[in-house]
Amino acid sequence: MNKAGCSRRAFLGGVAAASLMTPALGQDANSKIEIGIIGLGGRGRMITKMIRDHGGYHIKSMCDYFPDVVNKAGDEFGVDAKQRFSGLNGYRGVVDSGIDAIFLETPPYCFADHVEAAVAAGLHVYMAKPVACDVPGALRVLEAAKRAKGAGKLFLIDFQMRTDPLIIEGIKRLQRGDVGPLGMICSQYTDEGFDDPPLTENIESRLQKLVWVNDNAIGGGLHVNAGIHAVDAALWIAGQLPVSAIGSSRIARNNPHGDSHDALSITYEFADGLLLNHIGEHLRNRYEWHCDALAFCLNGHLETSYNGRVRMLGNNAGWAGGKTEGLYQRGAVTNIATFHDCIKKGDCQNPTVEPSINSTLASILGRDACERKSRLTWQEMLAENRSIQPDLAGLKT
């Protein structure tokens, strides 16, 4: 973790160690990369447009659980009707469609299955966060990513804060000691939550419009799916993994139907005594969206934000920084371009994997500790290896 920022900068710059360079088989410098995409909801459609606009990809196949969704997207992006797939098992059609790379933009409960199939088929993988809803899923994705790297394949997990030059520079300055040792980190993620309509006879009604974020088994819950952005930035600042988490949380929204808690207060503790305090709030109360991580040090502090000010103030050193803007789109554009360039170069260092797995597990740790209202250690979480599975009964295969 303490090398994640540096590795990310090298990744974005296209710098690769010669010993890790492998040829991008089946592609010359001018050929387009054949891709398939699974998941065509709001962000999936946005990512698909960015892929098309990049110019270095050809969208060959696509899948969504809902036939009308994939057909509408297929018409928009010129995908042959025979290369459009739907249902729970539609992902297999995309995996077997003769593509080079796959983009995964579905609810995270199915990521492990999709990733394992893609890696077994020898595909490069680009996937959204979080990588899973539970510990077993996250570890399956980690093992698949290791196999992908061993086979010389790209594996990129799409976090946006780690692409931002201001945040990269601020954390570099902090980690070289400009404002002294860390004392405490605070992170926050607040938003207006997502629609949480009444349950129906099966979960099909919860698979669109981000309703699934309200369900721990489908989307990981609000902390794992949304709060993870701030947790990821805080872990990047800390340069280490927490040893435990303790806290409390509740469901405070009106007329809830999913099981995700939406008001959380979590304290993560690290081996050297460092503390990370996180608050999460997902209520429709007109409080602004915040996704921030602040580092309080002996001689100053660093502010980082997904959508706001990044700066360092110190007793003996400082840095004016600036303001992050449009990172939701801009970060994805950067990652899509990086993914393309690294495939062409055969650079399979895959530096996004380790920090993304770690932030997923840390978010699960915080969620589970809060819901139990007790201290939970990292090692206890891994040893328990608790699985949470959605009920897929009645869904179209």
Phi, psi and omega in degrees: 000326183288352177252003188297318182296314180298315180298323179295319179296319178296321180298313181294328179277356179074022180274126182229140174290135185301327182291342182257000181282129176229150183292144174276095189297140174078009182226136171255179188296335185255353184280151176276148178277124180280124184231157169236153180229137179241121181103106188236036172285205185302307180287325178300318177294320178298314179297320180298318177298319179295322177299313179299315184289338178299317177095347182259004181240155168239121181278105186265323185215159180204161182211143167215152179303324185266120182303319182295328179291313181291326179290322176296315179293321179299320176296318182294322186255010173069037179267131181305140182303329180286347181253022176248131186228154181215176181085174182298326183262008180299335180301332181294325177297320178293314180302324184264014188269010177080034181261168176264328188214156181231142176248128185245116184227038183261173166304142191289350181300333184258004183301316185300315178299314183293318181295315181299319178294319181294316180292320178299330180274000177079030182263150166287147186234130172237123185222154177281173174254164345292161186284345182193171177262344184215173183296312180303320179296317179298319180290327175296318178296319178300314181295322178295321179296323176296318178295322179298315180297318179297333179268005179076032181248148177284145177215109184236131177250126196273080164265145185262325184299328182286354177264349190279126182299324180295314181293319176303313182293317180298316181290327175300315180296320179296314185286344173272359172095021184301327180239024173085183183295152176291140172251317181200151174240141173235137176228154177213147172220117179231140176206188183265007180071191183225155177307139182226071187288169179302149179289150177243190187293338172213179188275005180305323182291350183253008185265006179230164173057030176063014173303325185297342178295336179285352186245119182303320186283338182262314185241000181090347183091169188295323180289317183287327184269325183250306181302341180304329180300313180289322177298318180299315179296321179294319178294324176300314177298316184293326182071020181199170179262149176289151175265341181198167173219148175214148180172194179211154181206168180205166169263116184245347183293159179289137172049058182286150175232329171280167184263000181290135172284147186236003173225115190226143171226117189231137170243119173264139177242142181249164187300328182270008179095351177302142179243143172236116176258126181238136170241140177232134182215124188227057185241151182274077186234013177068016171282139186298155173290127176230135172219094191227154170221125183241134180249120179258118186245176184297324186239017180164192180212160176239134174250130173230149183208142174293328188219042182192212190283140172233118181198167176231127174243133183214164178292324184237352181210153179203173181204126186290328178063231183173202182235132176279136180218141175063027187289332179303316177274314187297321179295321178293320177301317178298314182294322178296319178293319178297316179303313180298311185296320182287327173298314181296325181276345185073027181271105183249037175295326173053055186287349180281345188293303186301308180296329181288320174297316182297319180290327175296312180295321179294323178291321175297318178303313180294316178302311185289323178297319180295315183293332177274344185054045179208164178288133178232126180271159177301316182293322176298318178300314180294318181294321179292320175052047187291129178259135172235119187242136176286156176273108184265009181301136177086358179276154179286132178268000000 
